[in-house]
Amino acid sequence: MTGADLALALTVAAMVTLRGAGLLLGGVLRPDHPVIAWAAAVSVATLAAFVVLAIAVPGGLLATVPWPARVAGVLAGALGWRLFRGALLPALLTGLAGLMLSWWALG
Amino acid sequence: MSPFRIGLTEALGAPALAMGATFLAFGAAVAEVGLTLSWALLCTATVYGMAGQLVLLGLAAGPGGAVLPAVVAATAANARFLPMSVAIAPLLGRGWKRALALPFIAITPWAPAMRRLPGLPEPDRLAWFLGFALASWTAALAATAAGHLLAPHLPPFLRAALLFTNPLYFGLLLAADLARPGVRPAVIGGIVAAPLALWLGPAWGLLAAGLAGGTAAFLWQRRGKGSRR
């Protein structure tokens, strides 16, 4: 078993615990209980940190994309979000188009 | 039409396409780091929460992959499953049958279910949820497989763009959620704490950023609520 396999197995156990505990606690704890609110805040903050790091200091193949092209991709995605009134798929495609066009323009 | 089939049909709309794009990108990312198709499919089938899947892949599959920080950070990234399950449990009926929904509690079926289930007759709710969830889950597995199989045949230019899909998708989702109570302080907390990863390294750094940023946001909000009382 490789490290990646072991990490996957342990994460699966953690996911069953999170979902199972939530289903058992549903009806016992209020959704605004402090423990639940804390778990939700940590989850959102981890995701926000992940997004910032993946765009600002990516690893692997994404690191080969110049940073101005990555920033252009984010800005184009935000613009698409506004233009298409919050529709996720067109905003995503606009962002990817922004990234590829600016990357091409940068040579 | 049975509630199961109604749920199944309703799952196959525009949000499923956006969700499919993220799983396609995940499959490509797994191929990129040299892990197998079965690892990718097992990860999508059982973790079934893209934020945690990406964190797990990034930390566990990197050079000198660190198992413990990868597991804890992936769990933290998907910690929202706990509040999501607590909120949806009363809508799925009582008794053991509710456990059938367990593997499918993820953002794609959860968000529409929270809107749709209260308007359905109680005996139909679980069946609707299982129909919707099974359709989304199967689409996610198909997209993961397609991404893994396609990636090696794409030029590096397109592969890199595909890898950009997930951070962009989650950035847009977070931006859309900023108006929801409690989200804005946690997003700001995570962004401010993100540089911890540069200091502690990616493995423990992401976890530290999530814990520090999330806890600070939680305490700040409680203090705000306390001072209003």
Interface residues (C-beta under 8 A of the other chain):
Chain A: G3 A4 D5 L6 A7 L8 L10 T11 V12 A14 M15 V16 L18 R19 G20 A21 G22 L23 L24 L25 G26 G27 L29 P31 H33 P34 I36 A37 W38 A39 A40 A41 V42 S43 V44 A45 T46 L47 A48 A49 F50 V51 V52 L53 A54 I55 A56 V57 P58 G59 G60 L61 L62 T64 V65 R70 G73 V74 G77 A78 W81 G86 A87 L88 L89 A91 L92 G95 L96 L99 M100 W103
Chain B: A14 P15 L17 A18 A21 E32 V33 L35 W39 L42 C43 T46 V47 Y48 G49 A51 G52 L54 V55 L56 G58 L59 A60 A61 G62 G65 A66 V67 A70 V71 A73 A74 T75 A76 A77 N78 A79 R80 F81 L82 P83 M84 S85 V86 A87 I88 A89 P90 L92 R98 A99 A101 L102 P103 I105 P156 F157 R159 A160 A161 L163 F164 T165 N166 P167 L168 Y169 F170 G171 L172 L173 L174 A175 A176 D177 G182 V183 P185 A186 V187 I188 G189 G190 I191 A193 A194 L196 A197 L198 P202 L206 L207 A209 G210 L211 A212 G213 G214 T215 A217 F218 Q221 R222
